[in-house]
Amino acid sequence: MLKIILLWYKTVAAKAAKEVLTPNFEDIEIKAILKGYWLRYNLLKRVIKKEPTFGGTLMVHLAAMSTAFYQELTQRGISNAKTTKYFYDIAWKVYKIMGKLSWNITRLKYQSNAKRLKYATELFRAFPFSSPSYKWENILQPDSSVCFNCTKCPVAEYFETKGLSEFCVNTWCALDFPLAEMWNAKLERTNSIAGGAKLCDFKWKPNN
């Protein structure tokens, strides 16, 4: 199953990468980048440790793919800032597919935007951000906001081992904010594990 999902991700990510990179790279160079990134990932994946959950293992593999892409572009002389922007744009094209799927599923059970938001975050924490690979603490709220803390993130841990915590903050972590907009909400977060904090605090506020 892991190989099937990673193959799907490779295919979708390759399409997204071509769309994002085409304005600034020739087709032959894009093909070389994608080939190089995949070769790098195949090396990185050899030492990935299996997580307690399938979702956790999948996320660490995607973090390794992200690392491989970063390494491939920066080794080609592309700046950290440009590499980060390219990856953010590519990753969002993939992440929003997951976000739309979860949001559409919530419509089958609830009509209220607040209830749909709560359910959507529960779906994501059930898979792929599942415990105990990830550790979550629910925070009760007096209103319709959905609040919880993440006290363990294997992706943040992986990027730290590669010296790419800042890259993680500006890509993986940053993608949660447009995801909230897709879910008709606003996300507030003051800390992240990748940013050096002990936890990531999430507060999702439904727009209506």
C-alpha positions, 0 to 999 in steps of 0.5 A: 500500500505504501508503494502505491500511495508513494507512486501516486504522489510521485505522479501527482507531484511530477505534474505539479512540478512541471506546472510550477517550474515551466515558467523558469526552466526548460523542459529538458531541465525539468526532466533532469530535476525530477529524475535527480530528485527521485534518485536522491529520495531512493537513497534517503528512504533506505534509512527511514525508520518505520513509524508506529502507524502507516500514516506516520511512515507515509508522512516521513517518506513524503518529508524525505521526498521534500528533502530530496527536492530541496537538495536537488534544486539547491545543488543546482545553484538555486537559492534557498528562498527560490527553492522554498517557494517552488516547493511550497507552490508544488506541495500546495497543489498536492495538499489541496487534493487531500484537503478537498477530499476531506472537506467533501466527505464532511458534507456527507455527514454535516451541513454546519460549517463549524461541525464540518470543520471539526470533522475535517480536522478529526479526519486528518488526525485519523489519517495520515497524521495519526497517533501515536506517530503524532501526539495530540491534545484536544483543548476545549473551547467555549465557542465553535473554534476547534483547538488542539496541540500537536506535541509530537511530529515525526515530520518535524523530527525528520527535517531537523535531522537534515538541518531543514527545520526552517524549510519545514516551517515555510512549507509543510507548516505554512500549508495549514493556513491555505488549507484552513481557508479551503475549509472556510475557516481561519487558522491561528498558530503561534508555535510549531515544533519545527520552529523550535517550540515544544508543541504546535498549537492549532486554533481553527475558527469557522467563518460562519 
